[in-house]
Amino acid sequence: MSEHTGAVSHGHQPGWFDLVSVMIEGMIANAGKEEAEAFLGSMGDSLAARYPLPDARTVQDLEREMNLQLARFHWGFVQLQPQEAAILLKHHALPAGDSTLDAESWQSALAAVLAGLYGGWLRAQGGGAAVSVTLELNDGQTLHYRY
């Protein structure tokens, strides 16, 4: 793919961000932010089913497999930090949207998709169906989740 225009420099076809931005704006306008984010989370879960990860033996294996898939999407990368009763997920290098949708709405939409994606991947690795991935912090650079 050519890298000579601003629209293509993110690794996406021209018009892609326009379409996604219009869809997100429409969802928020029609259903409200909370319902739009719930829908986007379920779309992330569907992506996890469409792009399953191989079984991981360790947290490091799981992190590597997640990052291989995220790299294919050009969606940044994640760091997993196991804790006693949780896993912290730090997502870095979130792809920038275009200027059509404000940065906060874009990040919130992608954060919802990623929460669903990570939740789907973790459940497929044997995680509990009732355990969810929750966004704890979006500092504008990194998304911090807890599972």
Kinemage of the C-alpha trace (Angstrom):
@kinemage 1
@onewidth
@group {chain A} dominant
@subgroup {mainchain}
@vectorlist {calphas} color= white
{ca met a 1} P 0.000 0.000 0.000
{ca ser a 2} L 1.293 3.442 -0.861
{ca glu a 3} L 2.334 5.644 2.035
{ca his a 4} L 2.384 8.986 0.221
{ca thr a 5} L -0.822 10.629 1.458
{ca gly a 6} L -1.879 11.578 4.950
{ca ala a 7} L -4.980 9.384 4.746
{ca val a 8} L -2.916 6.330 3.893
{ca ser a 9} L -0.057 6.979 6.319
{ca his a 10} L -1.923 5.141 9.085
{ca gly a 11} L -2.074 1.996 6.946
{ca his a 12} L -5.747 2.396 5.993
{ca gln a 13} L -7.495 3.029 2.717
{ca pro a 14} L -8.725 6.604 2.105
{ca gly a 15} L -12.276 7.031 3.366
{ca trp a 16} L -11.949 4.326 6.024
{ca phe a 17} L -11.804 6.723 8.985
{ca asp a 18} L -14.588 8.808 7.421
{ca leu a 19} L -16.860 5.768 7.333
{ca val a 20} L -16.005 4.646 10.866
{ca ser a 21} L -16.358 8.214 12.208
{ca val a 22} L -19.775 8.638 10.587
{ca met a 23} L -20.897 5.278 11.995
{ca ile a 24} L -19.721 6.151 15.514
{ca glu a 25} L -21.327 9.610 15.359
{ca gly a 26} L -24.570 8.006 14.159
{ca met a 27} L -24.549 5.411 16.935
{ca ile a 28} L -23.977 8.049 19.607
{ca ala a 29} L -26.651 10.348 18.131
{ca asn a 30} L -29.226 7.568 17.817
{ca ala a 31} L -28.570 5.405 20.850
{ca gly a 32} L -26.544 7.595 23.206
{ca lys a 33} L -22.947 7.170 24.301
{ca glu a 34} L -23.570 4.363 26.804
{ca glu a 35} L -25.516 2.152 24.387
{ca ala a 36} L -23.115 2.918 21.531
{ca glu a 37} L -20.170 1.842 23.684
{ca ala a 38} L -22.005 -1.342 24.733
{ca phe a 39} L -22.608 -2.137 21.063
{ca leu a 40} L -18.971 -1.414 20.173
{ca gly a 41} L -17.869 -3.679 23.032
{ca ser a 42} L -19.950 -6.510 21.595
{ca met a 43} L -18.356 -5.846 18.194
{ca gly a 44} L -14.942 -6.212 19.842
{ca asp a 45} L -16.072 -9.531 21.313
{ca ser a 46} L -17.167 -10.618 17.810
{ca leu a 47} L -13.727 -9.658 16.478
{ca ala a 48} L -12.142 -11.859 19.157
{ca ala a 49} L -14.200 -14.787 17.864
{ca arg a 50} L -13.309 -13.978 14.258
{ca tyr a 51} L -9.591 -13.659 15.071
{ca pro a 52} L -8.998 -16.269 17.799
{ca leu a 53} L -5.654 -16.567 19.504
{ca pro a 54} L -3.808 -19.851 19.933
{ca asp a 55} L -3.888 -21.309 23.437
{ca ala a 56} L -1.321 -19.559 25.595
{ca arg a 57} L 0.667 -21.348 28.287
{ca thr a 58} L 1.903 -18.183 29.987
{ca val a 59} L 0.899 -14.552 30.324
{ca gln a 60} L 3.912 -13.693 28.149
{ca asp a 61} L 2.638 -16.038 25.418
{ca leu a 62} L -0.790 -14.429 25.626
{ca glu a 63} L 0.664 -10.920 25.435
{ca arg a 64} L 2.750 -11.886 22.399
{ca glu a 65} L -0.233 -13.400 20.576
{ca met a 66} L -2.436 -10.403 21.364
{ca asn a 67} L 0.253 -8.055 20.068
{ca leu a 68} L 0.742 -10.046 16.873
{ca gln a 69} L -2.961 -9.629 16.118
{ca leu a 70} L -3.050 -5.972 17.164
{ca ala a 71} L -0.077 -5.336 14.847
{ca arg a 72} L -2.035 -6.846 11.937
{ca phe a 73} L -4.835 -4.375 12.695
{ca his a 74} L -2.369 -1.467 13.202
{ca trp a 75} L -4.040 -0.913 16.595
{ca gly a 76} L -1.015 -0.418 18.826
{ca phe a 77} L 0.104 -2.909 21.467
{ca val a 78} L -0.782 -4.173 24.926
{ca gln a 79} L 1.223 -4.968 28.033
{ca leu a 80} L -0.239 -7.507 30.476
{ca gln a 81} L 0.555 -7.233 34.168
{ca pro a 82} L -0.714 -10.163 36.240
{ca gln a 83} L -1.749 -9.369 39.797
{ca glu a 84} L -3.021 -11.560 42.607
{ca ala a 85} L -6.681 -11.534 41.543
{ca ala a 86} L -6.595 -9.617 38.257
{ca ile a 87} L -4.718 -8.861 35.085
{ca leu a 88} L -3.975 -5.256 34.233
{ca leu a 89} L -3.880 -4.494 30.511
{ca lys a 90} L -2.178 -1.332 29.281
{ca his a 91} L -2.935 -0.529 25.655
{ca his a 92} L -0.437 1.824 23.999
{ca ala a 93} L -0.248 3.543 20.602
{ca leu a 94} L -3.974 3.722 19.970
{ca pro a 95} L -4.470 4.596 16.314
{ca ala a 96} L -5.331 8.232 15.784
{ca gly a 97} L -8.601 8.941 14.071
{ca asp a 98} L -9.193 11.690 11.609
{ca ser a 99} L -10.387 15.208 12.386
{ca thr a 100} L -14.032 14.290 11.659
{ca leu a 101} L -14.672 12.834 15.126
{ca asp a 102} L -13.272 14.550 18.215
{ca ala a 103} L -10.367 12.738 19.877
{ca glu a 104} L -12.284 11.929 23.069
{ca ser a 105} L -15.168 10.268 21.184
{ca trp a 106} L -12.726 8.357 18.954
{ca gln a 107} L -10.738 7.083 21.935
{ca ser a 108} L -13.907 6.139 23.840
{ca ala a 109} L -15.202 4.192 20.845
{ca leu a 110} L -11.939 2.316 20.328
{ca ala a 111} L -11.640 1.730 24.086
{ca ala a 112} L -15.046 0.013 24.010
{ca val a 113} L -14.063 -2.139 21.018
{ca leu a 114} L -10.787 -3.100 22.708
{ca ala a 115} L -12.538 -3.975 25.993
{ca gly a 116} L -14.745 -6.388 24.056
{ca leu a 117} L -11.802 -7.749 22.083
{ca tyr a 118} L -9.673 -8.369 25.173
{ca gly a 119} L -12.627 -9.852 27.044
{ca gly a 120} L -13.357 -12.256 24.193
{ca trp a 121} L -9.739 -13.323 23.933
{ca leu a 122} L -9.420 -13.847 27.695
{ca arg a 123} L -12.657 -15.885 27.908
{ca ala a 124} L -11.419 -18.048 25.010
{ca gln a 125} L -8.262 -18.713 27.052
{ca gly a 126} L -10.391 -20.093 29.888
{ca gly a 127} L -11.409 -16.894 31.663
{ca gly a 128} L -14.730 -16.731 33.447
{ca ala a 129} L -17.765 -15.708 31.397
{ca ala a 130} L -18.943 -13.395 34.188
{ca val a 131} L -15.596 -11.577 34.450
{ca ser a 132} L -15.395 -8.455 32.342
{ca val a 133} L -12.641 -6.215 31.088
{ca thr a 134} L -13.215 -2.712 32.421
{ca leu a 135} L -11.549 0.507 31.394
{ca glu a 136} L -10.100 2.146 34.480
{ca leu a 137} L -8.230 5.050 32.923
{ca asn a 138} L -7.798 6.738 29.567
{ca asp a 139} L -4.993 9.246 30.006
{ca gly a 140} L -5.068 10.286 26.345
{ca gln a 141} L -2.037 8.119 25.567
{ca thr a 142} L -2.679 4.759 27.207
{ca leu a 143} L -5.847 2.824 27.979
{ca his a 144} L -5.695 1.044 31.339
{ca tyr a 145} L -7.990 -1.984 31.728
{ca arg a 146} L -8.586 -4.481 34.536
{ca tyr a 147} L -9.686 -8.076 34.051
